[in-house]
Amino acid sequence: MVEGSMTQGAGQGPELARAATLRDFRVPAYVHETGPYAQNTPPDEGAGPGEEPEGYTPTRRDLPVINRGDTVQIAVDPAAPETTDGPGPLYVVGDVHGYLDQLVAALQEQGLIDAAGNWSAGTARLWFLGDFTDRGPDGIGVIDLVMRLSAEAAAAGGYCKALMGNHELLLLGAKRFGDTPVNSGAGTATFQAAWLLNGGQKTDMDRLQDHHLQWMARLDAMELVDGHLLVHSDTTAYLDYGDSIEALNDTIRETLTRNDADECWDLFRKFTKRFAFRDDGGAEAVRSLLDAYGGTRIVHGHSPIPYLLGEVGSEDGEDSTGPVVEGPHLYADGLAIAMDGGVTMAGKLLVQQLPLDN
């Protein structure tokens, strides 16, 4: 990844004093706009009317859940990052989805930024796992903060970098292609409709500028850091795009550069797949990625931990306490770490130092 690409166009930091925002548990399902498919059924090849297409599970409130006795959440006491010579401590951030206030609080709790929102972690290394926008109130503010911290961390001898999530692909597609029909394999679909039905915020679109788009389009989809294979989605679809990390990232970047709506839609669709690492065969799926790209553990966002644990929030509104998530979710024979704490469901926005202790 070219570190310089993370700093270009960095804007001013967002204001830290913001009114509290009400989180909506009722995440809109991916609804096909037209065609023979029932409401709440995402378009996919091989699915009949009203059927759930195999392997395609966009975020929505009625995702299948399971209760597992062989998985564990890891709670680690926060500690201020060390600033000694050499590579600093490694941190990862799960899905943010526009919840800027929660992100600022979580970064401050870990000692990564100070009370004014400026980088205070010296040589620490910080990776965001994607999904900065949609559903929450200030996705552009989140991107601006990450871009600014990239410059500040680099100046301090550390770094702040980010990966491509499916919602970055969705926002790019909505901006570039709008209502242009794409070949979904199941009738007519558009990026604009998909973006709106997956929590797209008009305020984000209104504030979206060219430097935001350029930054998102240059994000890598995968990185290997200290033996941790970092990705956004818990899917093996990455294998479709290259047999090495460099080849995969180049292929995805080239796909976006060609600006073909159908190609970009296919990329977005594959990035929405989830749950490949849970249930029977989950550990084998993780190993297929580790064997191809390296590393001893995979770290991902995308699928909220409450869904992986079977702890889904109430839809009653403000009085719900929501799912209880205290830390990352370690599963798949200890080979996978889930980092999406379910902030859109009143869960926790996770910022975690790696490695985790078993």
C-alpha positions as CSV (number, residue, x, y, z in Angstrom):
1,M,0.0,0.0,0.0
2,V,1.3,3.4,-0.9
3,E,1.3,5.4,2.3
4,G,1.2,8.7,0.5
5,S,-2.2,7.8,-0.9
6,M,-3.6,7.9,2.6
7,T,-2.8,11.5,3.1
8,Q,-3.7,13.1,-0.1
9,G,-6.7,15.5,0.3
10,A,-6.7,15.3,4.1
11,G,-9.2,17.8,5.3
12,Q,-9.6,19.5,8.6
13,G,-10.6,17.5,11.6
14,P,-14.3,17.2,12.4
15,E,-15.8,19.0,15.3
16,L,-15.8,16.8,18.4
17,A,-18.8,18.4,20.1
18,R,-21.8,16.8,18.5
19,A,-25.3,16.1,19.6
20,A,-26.0,12.6,20.6
21,T,-27.5,10.5,17.8
22,L,-30.2,7.9,18.1
23,R,-29.2,4.6,16.5
24,D,-31.8,2.9,14.4
25,F,-32.0,-0.9,15.0
26,R,-34.2,-1.3,11.9
27,V,-31.5,-1.5,9.3
28,P,-33.1,-1.5,5.9
29,A,-32.8,-4.8,4.0
30,Y,-31.3,-5.0,0.6
31,V,-34.5,-4.8,-1.5
32,H,-34.5,-5.4,-5.2
33,E,-36.2,-2.5,-6.9
34,T,-38.0,-4.4,-9.6
35,G,-38.2,-7.9,-11.0
36,P,-39.8,-11.2,-9.9
37,Y,-38.2,-11.3,-6.5
38,A,-40.0,-10.7,-3.2
39,Q,-39.3,-7.8,-0.9
40,N,-36.3,-8.4,1.4
41,T,-34.8,-10.9,-1.1
42,P,-31.5,-9.7,-2.5
43,P,-30.9,-10.3,-6.2
44,D,-28.7,-13.2,-6.9
45,E,-28.1,-15.9,-9.5
46,G,-30.0,-19.1,-9.0
47,A,-32.6,-17.8,-6.5
48,G,-36.3,-18.2,-7.0
49,P,-39.0,-15.8,-5.9
50,G,-38.8,-15.2,-2.2
51,E,-35.8,-17.5,-1.7
52,E,-32.6,-16.4,0.1
53,P,-29.8,-16.7,-2.4
54,E,-27.0,-19.0,-1.2
55,G,-24.0,-17.2,0.1
56,Y,-25.3,-13.7,-0.3
57,T,-26.3,-12.1,3.0
58,P,-26.4,-8.3,3.1
59,T,-26.7,-6.6,6.5
60,R,-30.2,-6.6,7.7
61,R,-32.0,-7.1,11.0
62,D,-33.3,-10.7,10.2
63,L,-30.0,-12.3,9.3
64,P,-29.7,-15.9,10.5
65,V,-28.0,-16.2,13.9
66,I,-26.5,-19.0,15.8
67,N,-25.4,-19.7,19.4
68,R,-22.0,-21.2,19.6
69,G,-20.4,-22.6,22.7
70,D,-17.0,-22.9,21.2
71,T,-16.3,-19.2,20.5
72,V,-15.2,-16.5,22.8
73,Q,-15.2,-12.7,23.0
74,I,-11.9,-11.2,24.1
75,A,-11.9,-8.3,26.5
76,V,-8.6,-6.5,26.9
77,D,-7.9,-3.6,29.2
78,P,-7.1,-0.5,27.3
79,A,-3.5,0.7,27.6
80,A,-1.8,3.7,26.1
81,P,0.4,2.9,23.1
82,E,4.1,2.8,23.6
83,T,6.2,5.2,21.6
84,T,9.6,3.5,21.6
85,D,11.9,3.2,18.6
86,G,10.9,0.8,15.9
87,P,7.4,-0.3,14.9
88,G,4.8,0.7,17.4
89,P,1.9,-1.3,18.6
90,L,-0.7,-2.5,16.1
91,Y,-4.3,-1.6,16.4
92,V,-7.4,-2.4,14.3
93,V,-10.8,-0.7,14.1
94,G,-14.0,-2.4,13.1
95,D,-16.9,-1.0,11.1
96,V,-17.6,2.7,11.8
97,H,-20.7,3.4,9.6
98,G,-20.8,7.1,10.2
99,Y,-20.7,7.0,14.0
100,L,-18.0,9.7,14.4
101,D,-18.7,10.4,18.1
102,Q,-18.3,6.7,19.0
103,L,-15.1,6.5,16.9
104,V,-13.5,9.5,18.6
105,A,-14.4,8.1,22.0
106,A,-13.0,4.7,21.2
107,L,-9.7,6.1,19.8
108,Q,-9.3,8.3,22.9
109,E,-9.9,5.4,25.2
110,Q,-7.0,3.5,23.6
111,G,-4.8,6.6,23.8
112,L,-4.5,6.9,20.0
113,I,-5.8,10.5,19.9
114,D,-5.9,13.2,22.5
115,A,-8.8,15.3,23.8
116,A,-8.6,17.6,20.8
117,G,-8.8,14.7,18.4
118,N,-5.2,14.8,17.3
119,W,-2.9,11.8,16.8
120,S,-1.1,11.1,20.2
121,A,0.2,7.6,19.7
122,G,3.7,8.2,18.3
123,T,4.8,5.2,16.3
124,A,1.6,3.2,16.7
125,R,0.2,1.5,13.6
126,L,-3.6,1.8,13.1
127,W,-5.7,-0.1,10.5
128,F,-9.3,0.6,9.7
129,L,-11.1,-2.5,8.3
130,G,-13.5,-0.5,6.1
131,D,-17.2,0.6,6.0
132,F,-16.8,4.3,7.1
133,T,-20.2,5.5,5.8
134,D,-23.9,4.7,5.6
135,R,-26.5,4.1,8.4
136,G,-24.8,6.5,10.8
137,P,-25.0,10.3,10.8
138,D,-21.6,11.5,9.7
139,G,-19.7,9.2,7.3
140,I,-17.9,12.0,5.6
141,G,-16.7,13.3,9.0
142,V,-15.3,9.8,9.6
143,I,-13.4,9.8,6.3
144,D,-12.1,13.3,7.0
145,L,-10.8,12.2,10.4
146,V,-9.1,9.1,9.1
147,M,-7.4,11.1,6.3
148,R,-6.2,13.7,8.7
149,L,-4.9,11.1,11.2
150,S,-3.0,9.4,8.3
151,A,-1.0,12.6,7.9
152,E,-0.5,13.2,11.6
153,A,0.5,9.6,12.3
154,A,3.0,9.6,9.5
155,A,4.6,12.8,10.8
156,A,5.0,11.1,14.2
157,G,6.6,8.0,12.8
158,G,3.6,5.7,12.9
159,Y,0.8,5.2,10.4
160,C,-3.0,5.2,10.0
161,K,-4.3,3.2,7.0
162,A,-7.5,1.8,5.8
163,L,-9.0,-1.1,3.8
164,M,-11.8,-1.1,1.3
165,G,-15.2,-2.2,2.6
166,N,-18.3,-3.1,0.7
167,H,-19.9,0.2,1.7
168,E,-17.0,2.1,0.1
169,L,-17.7,0.2,-3.1
170,L,-21.4,1.0,-2.7
171,L,-20.9,4.8,-2.2
172,L,-18.5,4.9,-5.1
173,G,-21.0,3.1,-7.3
174,A,-23.9,5.3,-6.3
175,K,-21.9,8.5,-7.1
176,R,-20.4,7.2,-10.3
177,F,-23.3,5.2,-11.8
178,G,-26.5,6.5,-10.0
179,D,-29.6,4.9,-11.6
180,T,-27.7,3.2,-14.4
181,P,-29.1,-0.4,-14.7
182,V,-26.6,-3.1,-13.9
183,N,-26.6,-6.8,-14.7
184,S,-27.5,-8.4,-11.4
185,G,-28.5,-11.7,-12.9
186,A,-32.0,-11.2,-11.5
187,G,-33.5,-8.3,-13.2
188,T,-32.9,-4.6,-13.0
189,A,-30.7,-3.2,-10.2
190,T,-28.9,0.1,-9.6
191,F,-26.2,1.3,-7.3
192,Q,-28.4,4.3,-6.3
193,A,-31.2,2.0,-5.1
194,A,-28.8,-0.3,-3.3
195,W,-27.1,2.5,-1.6
196,L,-30.3,4.1,-0.3
197,L,-31.7,0.7,0.9
198,N,-28.5,-0.1,2.7
199,G,-28.4,3.1,4.8
200,G,-27.1,5.7,2.4
201,Q,-27.3,9.2,3.9
202,K,-28.1,12.2,1.8
203,T,-25.9,14.4,3.9
204,D,-22.9,12.2,3.0
205,M,-23.7,12.4,-0.7
206,D,-24.1,16.1,-0.5
207,R,-20.7,16.5,1.2
208,L,-18.8,14.0,-0.9
209,Q,-16.0,15.6,-2.8
210,D,-13.5,14.4,-5.4
211,H,-10.7,13.8,-2.9
212,H,-13.0,11.5,-0.9
213,L,-13.8,9.5,-4.0
214,Q,-10.1,9.3,-5.0
215,W,-9.1,8.2,-1.5
216,M,-11.8,5.5,-1.4
217,A,-10.9,4.2,-4.9
218,R,-7.3,3.8,-4.0
219,L,-7.8,1.7,-0.8
220,D,-6.4,-1.7,-0.7
221,A,-8.7,-4.7,0.0
222,M,-6.2,-6.8,1.9
223,E,-2.9,-6.4,3.9
224,L,-0.7,-8.7,6.0
225,V,0.7,-7.1,9.2
226,D,2.6,-9.0,11.9
227,G,1.1,-12.3,10.8
228,H,-2.5,-10.9,10.8
229,L,-4.3,-11.1,7.4
230,L,-6.5,-8.0,7.4
231,V,-9.6,-7.9,5.3
232,H,-13.1,-6.3,5.5
233,S,-15.4,-9.2,4.7
234,D,-15.6,-12.7,6.1
235,T,-15.8,-14.3,2.7
236,T,-13.5,-16.4,0.5
237,A,-14.5,-14.3,-2.6
238,Y,-11.1,-12.5,-2.3
239,L,-9.6,-15.6,-4.0
240,D,-11.4,-14.6,-7.2
241,Y,-9.2,-11.5,-7.6
242,G,-5.7,-12.8,-7.3
243,D,-3.3,-15.4,-5.9
244,S,-1.2,-12.8,-4.0
245,I,-2.1,-9.7,-1.9
246,E,-0.4,-7.5,-4.5
247,A,-2.2,-9.1,-7.4
248,L,-5.6,-9.0,-5.6
249,N,-5.2,-5.3,-4.7
250,D,-4.1,-4.4,-8.2
251,T,-7.0,-6.3,-9.8
252,I,-9.6,-4.5,-7.6
253,R,-8.0,-1.1,-8.2
254,E,-7.9,-1.8,-12.0
255,T,-11.6,-2.9,-11.9
256,L,-12.5,0.5,-10.3
257,T,-10.4,2.4,-12.8
258,R,-12.2,0.8,-15.8
259,N,-15.4,2.3,-14.4
260,D,-17.6,-0.4,-15.8
261,A,-20.9,-0.5,-13.9
262,D,-21.4,-4.3,-14.2
263,E,-17.8,-5.1,-13.1
264,C,-18.1,-2.8,-10.1
265,W,-21.5,-4.3,-9.2
266,D,-20.0,-7.8,-9.3
267,L,-17.2,-6.6,-7.1
268,F,-19.6,-5.0,-4.6
269,R,-21.8,-8.1,-4.6
270,K,-18.9,-10.4,-3.8
271,F,-17.7,-8.1,-1.0
272,T,-21.2,-8.4,0.7
273,K,-20.9,-12.1,1.2
274,R,-20.4,-13.2,4.8
275,F,-20.3,-15.9,7.4
276,A,-17.8,-18.0,5.5
277,F,-15.8,-18.6,8.6
278,R,-18.4,-19.8,11.0
279,D,-20.2,-23.2,11.3
280,D,-18.8,-26.4,9.9
281,G,-16.0,-25.8,7.4
282,G,-15.3,-22.3,8.7
283,A,-11.8,-23.0,9.9
284,E,-11.1,-24.6,6.5
285,A,-12.3,-21.5,4.7
286,V,-10.0,-19.3,6.8
287,R,-7.1,-21.6,6.1
288,S,-7.8,-21.3,2.3
289,L,-7.1,-17.6,2.6
290,L,-4.1,-17.9,4.9
291,D,-2.6,-20.5,2.6
292,A,-3.1,-18.2,-0.4
293,Y,-2.0,-14.9,1.1
294,G,0.0,-15.7,4.3
295,G,-0.5,-15.1,7.9
296,T,-1.6,-17.1,11.0
297,R,-4.9,-15.4,11.7
298,I,-7.5,-13.4,9.7
299,V,-9.0,-10.2,11.1
300,H,-12.2,-9.0,9.6
301,G,-15.2,-6.7,10.0
302,H,-18.4,-6.7,8.0
303,S,-20.5,-9.3,10.0
304,P,-21.6,-7.9,13.3
305,I,-20.5,-9.9,16.3
306,P,-24.1,-9.9,17.7
307,Y,-25.2,-11.9,14.7
308,L,-22.2,-14.3,15.0
309,L,-23.1,-14.8,18.7
310,G,-26.9,-14.9,18.3
311,E,-27.3,-11.8,20.4
312,V,-29.5,-9.5,18.3
313,G,-30.8,-6.2,19.5
314,S,-34.4,-5.3,20.1
315,E,-36.4,-3.2,17.7
316,D,-38.4,-1.5,20.4
317,G,-36.5,1.8,20.0
318,E,-34.7,4.0,22.4
319,D,-35.1,2.0,25.5
320,S,-33.4,-1.1,24.2
321,T,-30.0,-1.9,25.7
322,G,-29.0,-3.7,22.5
323,P,-26.5,-6.5,22.2
324,V,-23.7,-6.9,24.6
325,V,-20.3,-6.8,22.9
326,E,-17.3,-6.2,25.1
327,G,-14.5,-7.1,22.6
328,P,-13.5,-8.9,19.5
329,H,-14.9,-12.3,18.7
330,L,-12.3,-15.1,18.3
331,Y,-13.6,-18.2,16.4
332,A,-13.0,-20.7,13.6
333,D,-10.6,-22.7,15.8
334,G,-8.9,-19.5,16.9
335,L,-8.0,-18.6,13.3
336,A,-10.5,-15.7,12.8
337,I,-11.0,-12.4,14.8
338,A,-14.3,-10.5,14.1
339,M,-14.1,-6.8,14.8
340,D,-17.6,-5.5,13.9
341,G,-19.1,-4.8,17.3
342,G,-22.5,-3.8,15.8
343,V,-22.4,-0.1,16.3
344,T,-25.4,0.3,14.0
345,M,-27.3,-1.9,16.5
346,A,-26.3,0.1,19.5
347,G,-23.4,-2.3,19.9
348,K,-19.8,-1.3,20.5
349,L,-17.4,0.3,18.1
350,L,-14.2,-1.7,18.6
351,V,-10.7,-0.5,18.6
352,Q,-8.3,-3.3,19.5
353,Q,-4.6,-3.8,20.0
354,L,-3.2,-6.9,18.3
355,P,-2.2,-9.6,19.0
356,L,-4.9,-11.0,21.1
357,D,-4.0,-13.3,24.0
358,N,-5.5,-16.8,23.6
